[in-house]
Amino acid sequence: MLCNLAVGVMEELQSDHAGAFSFAVVDASTRDGVKRLQELRPGAGRQIPVPGVVVDGAIVFDRIPDMDEFGEWLDAATST
C-alpha cells in the first residue's frame, strides 16, 4: 500500500513539474529489483534504504518523503 501511495505522489509531482524528472520503482521483493539495488549501491556509497529515494546515484531520502517535502527538494534541485 505504501508503495502505491508513493507512486501516486510521484506521478502527481511529475505532472506538476512537467519535464523536471522521471522516476522508476525498484521492487526489492523481486530478483530483478535486488539486482538493480546492487547496481545502484556503489554510486550511493552505502546500502540503499528501502523505502528510499535515489537521484542521480545519490540517496536523497532514506524514506518516502511526503509530497510537500519532495516538491520543495525538487524545486531547490531544479532552480538555476
N, C-alpha and C positions, 0 to 999 in steps of 0.2 A: 504494500500500500504506500509506504513512504517513497519508494522509487517512482511510483506513478504520480504522486503529488509533486515530486521534484522535477520530473519530466514536464508536467503541466506548467510549472512555474517557468522552466527554461523555455518552453515553447512560447509562453506569453511574453517573456522578456525579449525573445528573439523577434517577435512580431513588433514589439515596441521600439526595438533598436535595429531596424532593418539593415542587414549587411554588416553589422558590427562584429558578429561572431557566429560560429556554428558550434554544435556540440554533438557528442556521441556518448552513448551509455555503454559502460562496460559492466557486464553481468558477471560478478565474481563467483557465481554458483555454477558456471559452465567452464568446461576445459578451455574454450577459446577466450573467455573472459580472464581466466587465471593467466593464460599465456600473454594476453595484452597487458595485464598488470605487471608481469615480469619484464615485458619490453619497456614499459614506462618507468620502472624503478630506477635504472641508472641515471636518467635525466633528472629525476626528482631528488636523488641523493639519499633516499630512505624508503622504507616500506610505504606504499600508497595506502592511505586510510580508506576504509570502506564503511560508510559512505564518505565521499570527499569530492573535491573539485580540483582538477589539474588543468592548468592553462599553459600552453607552450612548454610543457615539460616540468613546470614548477607547481608545487602544491600551494594553492591559494586559500583553500578552506579544507579543514580536516573533518568536515561535517557538511550537511546540506544547509547552505545559508538560506535565510528567508528572502523573499522577493525584493524587499527594500534594500537589504544588505548587499545582495548581489548586484542590484541595479546601481547602487552607489559605487561599488567597486568597479563595475563596468564603465560607468560614466568617467571615473577618475582614470581608468586604464586607457580609455579611448580618446580622452581630451588631448588637444595639441597645444 
